């Protein structure tokens, strides 16, 4: 990584340094996990004070582009997956769009009877047959998301025998001709319990972003109730609002 500065510019030197490192990260000239030159090296090479270098690094850390590891130095942070919560795209398609491979592992699958709350979410008679599906999503071999999905069997005959270690929405679309037209739900923050921490490889009581949502077809038929638990160190969520 080559950095050049103009000491005669009206742009502060620390900002010039930040801008060039930021650009190198965005263009993947320096990769996630790669260590940046030390304060001493940058100070010596650029002929500026270590205070200036420290200020530049502090800004990059605050942006989430870099992270400081105690006793080791400053490293390029892993990219977070930025998800638009208004997008109905499935998780598999969304993550692949970032250029990452995604692996899905089913850790529980069984047919259950719908209780009152679930029946209300899926507009079912209480006691209806529902497929319960619990899956872990992995990116680059690391667990990033835990999902619990409920599917009414009257819409998805024999889905329990399908291989669901892959994109669920692809299965629903190609085999049952069902696509999401809209989704209604809530997002909140909660801390990870013992089992979630173990599955997602987190410390106990780590914050998780939890989405609970019902998805509907274009005919307004609820076909899925989903509880998704996202690692907050791996995902960021955006919303794009427009005035009427």
C-alpha positions in Angstrom: 0.0 0.0 0.0 1.5 3.3 -1.1 0.4 6.5 0.6 1.4 10.0 -0.5 0.6 13.3 1.2 0.6 16.9 0.2 1.7 19.0 3.1 0.8 22.2 1.3 -2.8 21.2 0.8 -5.7 22.7 2.8 -6.9 19.2 3.5 -5.6 18.0 6.9 -2.8 15.4 6.6 -4.6 12.9 8.9 -7.6 13.1 6.5 -5.4 12.5 3.4 -4.0 9.4 5.1 -7.5 8.2 6.1 -8.8 8.7 2.6 -6.1 6.7 0.9 -6.3 3.8 3.4 -10.1 3.8 3.1 -9.8 3.6 -0.7 -7.3 0.8 -0.5 -9.7 -1.2 1.7 -12.7 -0.5 -0.5 -10.8 -1.7 -3.6 -9.5 -4.7 -1.6 -5.9 -3.7 -2.2 -5.5 -4.5 1.5 -7.7 -7.4 2.6 -9.8 -8.1 5.7 -7.5 -9.4 8.4 -4.4 -7.8 6.9 -2.2 -5.8 9.3 -1.6 -2.1 8.5 1.9 -0.6 8.9 2.7 0.5 12.4 2.4 4.1 13.7 6.2 4.3 13.7 6.5 3.0 10.1 3.9 5.4 8.8 5.3 8.3 10.7 8.8 7.6 9.5 7.8 7.0 5.8 5.5 10.0 5.6 7.5 12.4 7.7 4.6 13.3 10.0 4.1 13.0 13.7 2.8 9.8 15.3 -0.1 11.9 16.8 -1.2 12.6 13.2 -1.0 8.9 12.3 -2.9 8.0 15.5 -5.7 10.4 14.6 -6.0 9.0 11.1 -6.2 5.4 12.5 -8.7 6.4 15.2 -11.1 7.6 12.5 -10.8 4.4 10.5 -11.5 2.4 13.6 -14.6 4.5 14.4 -15.9 3.8 10.9 -15.5 0.1 11.5 -13.0 -0.3 8.6 -10.2 -1.2 10.9 -9.8 -2.8 14.4 -7.1 -2.5 17.0 -5.8 -5.7 18.5 -4.1 -5.2 21.8 -0.4 -5.9 21.6 -0.5 -6.7 17.9 -1.5 -3.6 16.0 -4.2 -2.3 13.7 -5.9 -4.7 11.2 -8.4 -4.3 8.4 -11.8 -5.4 9.8 -13.9 -8.1 8.3 -16.6 -6.7 6.0 -20.1 -6.6 7.5 -23.0 -7.8 5.4 -25.2 -4.8 4.8 -28.8 -5.9 4.5 -31.7 -3.6 3.5 -34.6 -4.6 5.7 -37.1 -3.5 3.0 -35.7 -6.2 0.6 -37.5 -9.5 0.3 -34.5 -11.3 -1.1 -33.7 -14.6 0.5 -30.6 -14.9 2.7 -28.7 -17.2 0.3 -29.1 -14.8 -2.6 -28.3 -11.8 -0.5 -25.0 -13.2 0.8 -24.0 -14.6 -2.6 -24.4 -11.1 -4.0 -21.6 -10.0 -1.7 -19.4 -12.6 -3.3 -19.4 -14.9 -0.4 -20.2 -18.6 -0.4 -22.9 -19.5 2.1 -23.4 -22.9 3.8 -26.6 -23.9 5.4 -26.9 -26.6 8.1 -30.2 -28.0 9.3 -29.8 -28.8 13.0 -33.5 -29.6 13.7 -36.5 -30.5 11.5 -39.8 -31.9 12.7 -43.5 -31.7 12.2 -45.3 -29.9 15.1 -48.8 -28.9 16.0 -49.5 -25.1 15.8 -50.2 -23.5 19.2 -52.3 -20.3 19.6 -49.6 -17.7 18.8 -48.2 -19.6 15.8 -51.7 -20.3 14.5 -52.4 -16.6 14.6 -49.2 -15.7 12.7 -50.0 -18.2 9.9 -53.8 -17.9 10.0 -54.3 -21.5 10.9 -56.7 -23.5 12.9 -55.0 -24.3 16.2 -53.4 -27.7 16.1 -52.6 -27.6 12.4 -49.5 -29.5 11.1 -46.5 -27.2 10.7 -42.9 -28.0 9.7 -40.4 -26.6 12.2 -37.0 -26.0 10.7 -33.9 -24.8 12.6 -30.9 -23.9 10.5 -27.5 -22.3 11.0 -26.0 -20.1 8.2 -22.2 -20.1 7.7 -20.1 -17.5 5.8 -16.4 -18.4 5.3 -16.9 -21.3 7.6 -18.1 -19.1 10.5 -21.7 -19.2 11.9 -23.3 -15.8 11.3 -27.0 -16.5 11.7 -29.5 -18.8 13.4 -33.0 -19.3 11.9 -36.2 -20.9 13.1 -38.8 -21.3 10.3 -42.4 -22.5 10.5 -44.1 -23.7 7.3 -47.8 -24.7 7.1 -47.9 -28.2 5.6 -51.2 -27.6 3.8 -49.2 -25.4 1.4 -46.1 -27.6 1.3 -46.9 -31.3 1.0 -44.0 -33.6 1.8 -41.6 -30.7 2.2 -40.1 -32.5 5.2 -38.4 -34.9 2.9 -36.7 -32.2 0.8 -33.0 -31.3 1.2 -33.3 -28.0 3.1 -29.5 -27.5 3.5 -29.8 -24.9 0.8 -31.9 -21.9 -0.3 -35.4 -22.4 1.2 -36.9 -19.8 -1.1 -35.6 -21.6 -4.1 -37.3 -24.8 -3.0 -40.6 -23.0 -2.3 -40.5 -21.2 -5.6 -39.5 -24.1 -7.9 -41.4 -26.9 -6.2 -44.4 -25.2 -4.8 -44.6 -22.0 -7.0 -44.6 -19.7 -3.9 -42.8 -16.4 -3.7 -42.8 -13.7 -1.0 -44.8 -10.6 -2.0 -44.5 -8.9 1.3 -43.3 -9.5 4.9 -44.5 -8.0 8.2 -42.5 -8.3 11.3 -40.5 -6.7 14.1 -36.8 -6.2 14.9 -35.3 -6.0 18.4 -32.1 -6.5 20.2 -31.6 -9.3 22.8 -28.6 -11.0 24.4 -27.5 -14.5 23.4 -28.4 -17.4 25.7 -26.2 -20.4 26.4 -27.4 -22.5 23.5 -27.3 -19.6 21.0 -23.8 -18.6 22.1 -22.6 -22.1 21.6 -24.2 -22.5 18.1 -23.0 -19.0 16.9 -19.6 -19.3 18.5 -20.2 -16.2 20.7 -19.5 -15.2 24.3 -22.6 -15.6 26.6 -24.8 -12.4 26.6 -23.5 -11.1 23.3 -26.1 -8.8 21.6 -28.0 -10.3 18.7 -30.4 -8.6 16.3 -33.6 -10.7 16.2 -36.2 -10.5 13.4 -39.6 -12.1 13.8 -41.6 -11.9 10.6 -44.5 -13.5 8.6 -44.2 -13.7 4.8 -47.1 -13.5 2.5 -47.8 -14.5 -1.1 -49.3 -12.1 -3.6 -52.7 -13.5 -2.7 -52.1 -12.5 0.9 -51.7 -16.0 2.1 -49.2 -16.3 5.0 -46.8 -19.1 4.1 -43.9 -18.6 6.5 -43.2 -17.5 10.0 -39.5 -16.9 10.6 -37.3 -16.0 13.6 -33.8 -15.0 12.5 -31.0 -14.2 14.9 -28.1 -12.2 13.4 -24.6 -11.7 14.8 -24.2 -7.9 15.2 -20.5 -8.1 14.4 -21.3 -9.6 11.0 -24.4 -7.7 9.8 -25.5 -4.2 9.5 -29.1 -3.2 8.5 -30.2 -0.2 6.6 -33.6 1.3 5.7 -34.3 3.7 2.9 -37.2 6.0 3.7 -38.9 8.3 1.2 -41.5 11.0 1.8 -45.0 10.7 0.2 
